[in-house]
Amino acid sequence: MPHGPEAGTAGTARGRVRLARGVSPWLAPTAAAAAVTAVLTRRSPRWALAAAPLAALTGGMLWFFRDPERTLGEGRLISPADGVVQSIDPWPDGRTRVAIFMSPLNVHVNRAPAAGTVTSVEHVPGGFVPAFNKDSDKNERVVWHFDTALGDIEMVQIAGAVARRIVPYLFAGAKVAQGERVGLIRFGSRVDLYLPEGIRPAVTVGTRTVAGVTRLDHV
């Protein structure tokens, strides 16, 4: 698996792309409004002023909420998110935090970095500053802990300025396979993964990651 700015772009499965779970509250009303105004346009061209932007918004949301199939990458720890590595920081307890920034153009479905058992899923209230801001550590977030062959693995989904909802797909006690879908962050945001003590990151700041594909631990 290559590393560096283009690491993780290989290994994406071609084929069927589905919509992410948890998008109905946003997508359904928009799509319905687009359909209704499109029909009304036949009666009066004035409705096109509403139909055109609603159709564009629906198309944009279908793109934002895509959930493509992936060919699982190799590694003890793989990326939980599509995006760009924003920072790599040593932590006081010996772990290393790898922060991945997700732009609105990235896939927003997050995946399990390793196989194991979900030991806890904790929602922590907070603010909504842009996810690339250093103060985003205080944003609303969901903290995951996985019991894996490497020990406890912590992953944090952090909401951004636009993303106001994190949707977990699993709960404490669930068995999870590496690369399995575990949750969704709507629109741009950030995902932090804490590498256990003694594990060096295989990525650098600026590396583009693909959820379920890009290796994060050094061989």
KABELMO-V781125 format. One record per residue. N is the residue number from 1. PSI is psi in whole degrees, 0 to 359 (* if undefined). OMEGA is omega in whole degrees, 0 to 359 (none if undefined). Layout:
n:N psi:PSI omega:OMEGA
n:N psi:PSI omega:OMEGA
This chain:
n:1 psi:125 omega:180
n:2 psi:157 omega:177
n:3 psi:175 omega:181
n:4 psi:191 omega:187
n:5 psi:332 omega:183
n:6 psi:7 omega:181
n:7 psi:143 omega:175
n:8 psi:356 omega:180
n:9 psi:339 omega:176
n:10 psi:158 omega:172
n:11 psi:358 omega:177
n:12 psi:125 omega:182
n:13 psi:137 omega:175
n:14 psi:150 omega:178
n:15 psi:217 omega:189
n:16 psi:134 omega:175
n:17 psi:124 omega:180
n:18 psi:173 omega:176
n:19 psi:147 omega:181
n:20 psi:146 omega:173
n:21 psi:145 omega:175
n:22 psi:11 omega:182
n:23 psi:350 omega:185
n:24 psi:318 omega:181
n:25 psi:335 omega:179
n:26 psi:315 omega:188
n:27 psi:317 omega:186
n:28 psi:310 omega:180
n:29 psi:322 omega:180
n:30 psi:315 omega:180
n:31 psi:321 omega:180
n:32 psi:317 omega:179
n:33 psi:321 omega:178
n:34 psi:319 omega:180
n:35 psi:317 omega:181
n:36 psi:314 omega:181
n:37 psi:331 omega:177
n:38 psi:320 omega:178
n:39 psi:317 omega:181
n:40 psi:335 omega:178
n:41 psi:331 omega:179
n:42 psi:332 omega:179
n:43 psi:321 omega:180
n:44 psi:123 omega:179
n:45 psi:341 omega:181
n:46 psi:332 omega:181
n:47 psi:344 omega:179
n:48 psi:333 omega:178
n:49 psi:332 omega:177
n:50 psi:323 omega:185
n:51 psi:318 omega:184
n:52 psi:308 omega:179
n:53 psi:327 omega:179
n:54 psi:321 omega:177
n:55 psi:319 omega:179
n:56 psi:319 omega:179
n:57 psi:319 omega:178
n:58 psi:316 omega:178
n:59 psi:319 omega:179
n:60 psi:320 omega:179
n:61 psi:323 omega:176
n:62 psi:322 omega:178
n:63 psi:313 omega:182
n:64 psi:323 omega:186
n:65 psi:22 omega:177
n:66 psi:153 omega:182
n:67 psi:78 omega:185
n:68 psi:153 omega:173
n:69 psi:150 omega:182
n:70 psi:146 omega:169
n:71 psi:120 omega:186
n:72 psi:132 omega:177
n:73 psi:174 omega:179
n:74 psi:148 omega:178
n:75 psi:155 omega:175
n:76 psi:327 omega:176
n:77 psi:127 omega:178
n:78 psi:161 omega:186
n:79 psi:134 omega:175
n:80 psi:352 omega:187
n:81 psi:150 omega:167
n:82 psi:143 omega:177
n:83 psi:208 omega:181
n:84 psi:135 omega:178
n:85 psi:117 omega:184
n:86 psi:323 omega:180
n:87 psi:155 omega:174
n:88 psi:115 omega:190
n:89 psi:130 omega:172
n:90 psi:140 omega:182
n:91 psi:151 omega:183
n:92 psi:332 omega:182
n:93 psi:9 omega:178
n:94 psi:348 omega:178
n:95 psi:169 omega:177
n:96 psi:125 omega:179
n:97 psi:126 omega:174
n:98 psi:114 omega:182
n:99 psi:125 omega:182
n:100 psi:119 omega:179
n:101 psi:129 omega:178
n:102 psi:120 omega:177
n:103 psi:167 omega:178
n:104 psi:345 omega:180
n:105 psi:349 omega:180
n:106 psi:161 omega:169
n:107 psi:138 omega:188
n:108 psi:2 omega:177
n:109 psi:130 omega:180
n:110 psi:152 omega:186
n:111 psi:157 omega:181
n:112 psi:130 omega:181
n:113 psi:340 omega:181
n:114 psi:159 omega:176
n:115 psi:148 omega:178
n:116 psi:211 omega:180
n:117 psi:136 omega:175
n:118 psi:116 omega:181
n:119 psi:333 omega:176
n:120 psi:149 omega:175
n:121 psi:107 omega:187
n:122 psi:124 omega:175
n:123 psi:128 omega:181
n:124 psi:115 omega:179
n:125 psi:155 omega:178
n:126 psi:197 omega:183
n:127 psi:192 omega:182
n:128 psi:46 omega:176
n:129 psi:160 omega:179
n:130 psi:139 omega:187
n:131 psi:340 omega:179
n:132 psi:353 omega:179
n:133 psi:141 omega:181
n:134 psi:335 omega:180
n:135 psi:358 omega:180
n:136 psi:349 omega:175
n:137 psi:339 omega:181
n:138 psi:6 omega:179
n:139 psi:166 omega:171
n:140 psi:138 omega:186
n:141 psi:166 omega:173
n:142 psi:124 omega:183
n:143 psi:122 omega:180
n:144 psi:145 omega:169
n:145 psi:131 omega:179
n:146 psi:134 omega:173
n:147 psi:112 omega:187
n:148 psi:179 omega:177
n:149 psi:340 omega:178
n:150 psi:1 omega:185
n:151 psi:204 omega:181
n:152 psi:128 omega:176
n:153 psi:126 omega:178
n:154 psi:133 omega:176
n:155 psi:138 omega:182
n:156 psi:122 omega:173
n:157 psi:124 omega:185
n:158 psi:125 omega:178
n:159 psi:151 omega:179
n:160 psi:200 omega:182
n:161 psi:328 omega:181
n:162 psi:320 omega:181
n:163 psi:111 omega:182
n:164 psi:11 omega:182
n:165 psi:129 omega:174
n:166 psi:130 omega:185
n:167 psi:101 omega:176
n:168 psi:143 omega:176
n:169 psi:340 omega:184
n:170 psi:166 omega:181
n:171 psi:171 omega:183
n:172 psi:135 omega:180
n:173 psi:346 omega:182
n:174 psi:139 omega:172
n:175 psi:140 omega:183
n:176 psi:140 omega:175
n:177 psi:151 omega:177
n:178 psi:132 omega:180
n:179 psi:358 omega:179
n:180 psi:145 omega:178
n:181 psi:130 omega:181
n:182 psi:343 omega:181
n:183 psi:176 omega:184
n:184 psi:137 omega:168
n:185 psi:123 omega:183
n:186 psi:124 omega:179
n:187 psi:197 omega:189
n:188 psi:148 omega:186
n:189 psi:198 omega:182
n:190 psi:148 omega:175
n:191 psi:127 omega:177
n:192 psi:136 omega:174
n:193 psi:133 omega:181
n:194 psi:111 omega:179
n:195 psi:134 omega:181
n:196 psi:158 omega:179
n:197 psi:135 omega:179
n:198 psi:352 omega:179
n:199 psi:120 omega:180
n:200 psi:143 omega:179
n:201 psi:143 omega:178
n:202 psi:2 omega:180
n:203 psi:167 omega:176
n:204 psi:168 omega:177
n:205 psi:129 omega:182
n:206 psi:348 omega:178
n:207 psi:134 omega:174
n:208 psi:130 omega:183
n:209 psi:154 omega:175
n:210 psi:124 omega:183
n:211 psi:130 omega:179
n:212 psi:0 omega:185
n:213 psi:306 omega:188
n:214 psi:127 omega:178
n:215 psi:134 omega:180
n:216 psi:338 omega:181
n:217 psi:141 omega:180
n:218 psi:139 omega:181
n:219 psi:* omega:none
